[in-house]
Each structure stands twice: as C-alpha cells, then as structure tokens.
Amino acid sequence: MTGGAVTLDLSGAAATLTLRRADSGNRLGREMAAALCEAAERLAAAPGLRALHLRAEGLNFCVGGALDEFGTDEPLSRRLARDLPAIHGAVATLAALPFPVVTELRGAVAGGGIGLALLGDIILASDTTFFRAGYPGVGLSPDLGGSWQMLRRSGVTFASEFLMSNRRMTAAEALTRGIVTAVHPDAALSQAARACVEMLATGPTRAHAALKALIAAPGADLAAHMAREAEVMAACAATEDSMAAIDAFRARRSPHFAGR
C-alpha cells in the first residue's frame, strides 16, 4: 500500500504504517481516515507480522481533525455520527493487533492524533513532541479513544485537567506522567524507534499477544486477574517458542523465537 495519505509496508516481520500528509500536519481529514481504515484491515489480515511501527512524515505526528472540512452544507453532528464509527472501528482494530505496536512521535500530537499516538504499547517521543487536547477550543469532546487512553495511562485527576484545560503538555511532562515510554533527541528518535521495533519482532509472538490482552483487560480484582494470568501463562507454556526458550535457558544459550 503506497502513495496517498498513508503508506503501509508489509515486506517483513515488522510492518511500518506512515502518515504522509506532512504539509497539513497529518490532519485527520476524510482522505486520511479512509486510508487508515484500509490499513487497519490489511494489518489485521496480514499473516506473519510480529510488530508494527506507527510513524509520520514531517515535523508533526498529527495535529488532529481537519477543521477546514467542517462545512456548512450539513450539521456537524450529523456528519460526525456518520463518519466517526468507521475510523473508530479502525482504531479498535489497530488496538487489538496481536503483536506489539511502537509509535514514533514528534511535534504536535493533538485532537484525534492523541488516540492514534497512544495506540502504542511502547511510545517513543522526540524532545520536540507536545500534546494538546484541542477539543475544548472548538466545543467538542474527545474521539479516537483519546480520553480512554489518557485515563488508563495517567489517571482520572490528570486526564480530566489536561483534556479540559486545552493546555500544552511537553514531552518531558508526558514522560513524567507515564504517557510516553521514553524521550529522545529528535535526531536520534527514528533510529531508536526502528531498533525497538526490530527487537520486538524477534520476540515470542504468542507471549506478546497474551501480555497485550492481559494489560488491555485486567480482571475486576487482583484474584480474578491472577486467575486469568494463570490460564494465559499455561497456554503460552504449550507453544514451541516457550518450550525451545526454556531448553535454551537450561543449556545456557540465547533463545531464538520463531514467532510460534
């Protein structure tokens, strides 16, 4: 999948999904939304993938919605009710991918871009990165899962303050709040992201998928969650990857994960 608003490289075990509307700050207009929906479907159906690198061209990851597309030909409420389910479905599909996702962020991460950015299991930011909700400025509430992601990562108190105030949050503060995994100098970010993706793509795929599921849906209490952990660990122990890795541990050699 090349050209257009995004590119999707499925040539290896690690896929790369790139937003390609740098001239507009990678705004989430109709074209970008449609391209992301197609990319999500292809990623979910592609065999053999073991990691995803989500990145963007240009100085900004995503500045949010394309406000200039909000015309007066129909009520905004009607358009949003019609168009949001599709892109929300794509975000849900990307969140449910059974392998690690690494997001590479620089510049502005605003509006719906927050939901895309926080899809990462590992989120690497440039020192140029900043977050801004954007929604209060136009009298709207969040979309693309941004409020859910922010709540899970930073808690009710901070998520409420940040999303309501529409203030700017620096990469350093995002790191302190647990919203990003690490902050790198801008010139070193892409290399760090690629190295992280390559490392994850050589890991135990089934175990990564199980870990994602556990983190995404913890039990109602500790006992329930540990019961689920026991089920998942037993299933992982039956995989060839796990059995081979345990043999390697006993033999004092490095394991090789085939992704089984």
C-alpha positions in Angstrom: 0.0 0.0 0.0 1.9 3.0 -1.3 1.0 6.6 -2.0 -2.0 8.6 -0.8 -2.4 9.7 2.8 -0.6 6.8 4.3 1.9 4.1 3.3 1.9 0.6 4.7 5.0 -1.6 4.3 4.3 -5.3 4.9 7.5 -6.6 3.4 9.0 -8.0 6.7 8.0 -9.4 10.0 7.7 -5.8 11.3 5.2 -3.6 9.4 5.5 0.2 9.1 2.5 2.4 8.8 3.4 6.0 7.9 1.1 9.1 7.9 2.0 11.1 4.8 0.3 14.4 4.8 3.2 16.4 6.3 2.1 19.6 4.6 -1.0 19.7 6.6 0.5 18.4 9.9 -1.0 14.9 9.0 -4.5 16.1 9.7 -7.3 13.5 10.1 -9.5 14.5 7.2 -11.6 12.3 5.1 -8.7 11.0 3.0 -6.5 10.2 6.0 -9.4 8.5 7.8 -10.3 6.3 4.8 -6.6 5.3 4.3 -6.2 4.4 8.0 -9.4 2.2 7.8 -7.9 0.3 4.8 -4.5 0.0 6.5 -6.1 -1.4 9.7 -7.9 -4.1 7.7 -4.8 -5.1 5.9 -2.7 -5.3 9.1 -5.3 -7.4 10.8 -5.4 -9.8 7.9 -1.7 -10.0 7.1 0.0 -13.3 8.2 3.3 -13.5 9.9 3.5 -10.0 11.3 5.3 -9.6 14.7 5.4 -5.9 15.3 4.1 -2.6 13.9 6.0 0.8 13.7 3.5 3.7 13.5 5.1 6.9 12.5 4.5 10.1 10.5 6.4 12.2 7.9 7.2 15.8 8.6 7.5 17.9 11.7 4.2 16.8 13.4 2.8 13.4 14.2 -0.8 14.5 13.9 -2.4 17.9 14.6 -5.9 16.4 14.9 -9.1 16.8 12.8 -9.3 18.7 9.5 -11.4 21.6 10.8 -11.5 23.2 7.3 -13.5 20.2 6.1 -16.3 21.1 8.6 -18.5 22.8 6.1 -21.9 24.4 6.5 -23.6 22.0 4.0 -24.8 19.7 6.8 -24.9 19.8 10.6 -21.6 18.8 12.1 -23.4 16.5 14.5 -24.9 14.6 11.5 -21.5 14.3 9.8 -19.7 13.1 12.9 -22.5 10.5 13.7 -22.0 9.2 10.1 -18.2 9.3 9.8 -16.8 8.5 13.3 -17.9 4.8 13.5 -15.6 3.9 10.6 -12.4 5.5 12.0 -13.3 4.3 15.5 -13.5 0.8 14.1 -10.1 1.2 12.6 -8.6 2.4 15.9 -10.2 -0.6 17.7 -8.7 -2.9 15.1 -5.2 -1.4 15.5 -5.5 -1.6 19.3 -6.4 -5.3 19.1 -3.5 -6.3 16.8 -1.9 -9.4 18.4 1.6 -8.0 18.3 3.5 -5.0 19.8 2.9 -1.5 18.4 5.6 1.1 18.6 4.6 4.7 18.0 7.2 7.3 17.0 6.1 10.9 17.9 7.5 14.3 17.1 6.0 17.8 17.1 2.3 18.2 17.6 0.1 15.4 18.9 -3.3 16.9 19.2 -7.0 16.1 19.0 -7.6 12.7 17.4 -3.8 12.4 17.0 -3.7 11.6 20.7 -5.8 8.5 20.2 -3.5 7.3 17.4 -0.3 8.1 19.3 -1.4 6.2 22.4 -2.1 3.1 20.5 1.5 2.2 21.1 2.5 -0.5 23.5 5.8 1.4 23.5 5.6 5.2 22.8 8.8 6.9 21.8 8.8 10.7 21.6 11.1 13.3 20.3 12.1 16.2 22.5 10.1 18.4 20.1 6.9 16.5 20.9 4.0 18.2 22.7 0.4 17.2 23.4 -2.7 19.4 23.2 -6.3 18.2 23.5 -7.7 20.7 21.1 -11.3 19.8 21.6 -12.2 22.5 24.2 -11.2 25.1 21.7 -14.0 24.1 19.4 -16.5 23.0 22.0 -16.1 19.3 21.4 -15.3 16.2 23.4 -12.5 13.7 22.6 -12.7 10.9 19.9 -10.5 8.1 18.6 -10.1 6.7 22.1 -8.0 9.6 23.4 -9.9 10.0 26.6 -9.9 6.3 27.4 -6.1 6.0 26.7 -5.3 9.1 28.7 -7.4 7.9 31.6 -5.7 4.5 31.7 -2.2 5.9 31.5 -2.4 8.9 33.8 -5.5 8.5 36.0 -8.7 10.4 36.4 -7.3 13.6 38.0 -4.7 14.4 35.5 -6.7 13.2 32.4 -9.6 15.5 33.4 -7.4 18.5 33.9 -5.4 18.0 30.7 -8.3 17.3 28.4 -10.4 20.2 29.8 -7.8 22.9 30.0 -6.6 22.6 26.4 -3.1 23.4 27.6 0.2 22.3 26.1 1.9 19.3 27.6 5.6 18.9 26.8 7.4 15.6 26.1 9.1 15.8 29.5 5.8 16.1 31.3 4.3 13.3 29.3 7.2 11.1 30.3 6.7 12.0 34.0 3.0 11.2 33.7 3.6 7.8 32.2 2.1 8.8 28.8 5.2 8.1 26.8 7.8 5.4 27.3 10.9 7.5 26.5 12.0 10.8 25.1 14.9 11.0 22.6 16.7 13.9 20.9 14.9 14.5 17.6 17.8 13.4 15.5 18.0 10.1 17.3 14.3 9.3 17.5 13.8 7.3 14.3 16.9 5.1 14.9 15.7 4.4 18.4 12.2 3.5 17.2 13.5 1.2 14.4 15.8 -0.6 16.9 12.8 -1.1 19.3 10.6 -2.5 16.6 13.3 -4.8 15.4 13.9 -6.1 18.9 10.2 -6.8 19.5 9.9 -8.5 16.1 12.4 -11.1 17.2 10.5 -11.9 20.4 7.9 -14.5 21.4 4.9 -13.5 19.4 2.3 -15.6 21.3 3.6 -14.3 24.6 3.5 -10.7 23.4 -0.1 -11.2 22.3 -1.1 -12.7 25.6 0.6 -9.8 27.5 -1.3 -7.2 25.4 -4.6 -8.9 26.2 -3.9 -9.1 29.9 -2.9 -5.4 30.1 -5.9 -4.3 28.0 -8.5 -6.1 30.0 -7.4 -6.6 33.7 -9.7 -8.5 36.0 -12.1 -6.7 38.3 -9.9 -7.5 41.2 -6.4 -9.0 41.8 -7.6 -12.6 42.3 -9.6 -12.5 39.1 -6.7 -11.1 37.2 -4.3 -13.7 38.6 -6.7 -16.4 37.6 -6.6 -15.1 34.0 -2.8 -14.8 34.2 -2.6 -18.5 35.1 -4.7 -19.5 32.1 -2.7 -17.4 29.7 0.7 -18.5 31.1 -0.3 -22.2 30.7 -1.3 -21.6 27.1 2.0 -19.8 26.4 3.9 -22.7 28.0 2.4 -25.0 25.4 3.9 -23.1 22.5 7.0 -24.2 20.7 8.6 -20.8 21.3 8.3 -21.2 25.1 9.5 -24.8 25.2 12.5 -24.0 23.0 13.4 -21.0 25.1 13.3 -23.0 28.3 15.6 -25.6 26.8 17.9 -22.7 25.8 17.9 -21.3 29.3 18.8 -24.7 30.7 21.6 -25.0 28.2 22.8 -21.5 29.0 22.4 -20.2 25.4 20.4 -17.4 23.9 16.8 -18.3 22.8 15.6 -17.9 19.3 11.9 -17.1 18.9 10.3 -18.2 15.6 7.0 -16.5 16.5 5.0 -19.7 17.0 
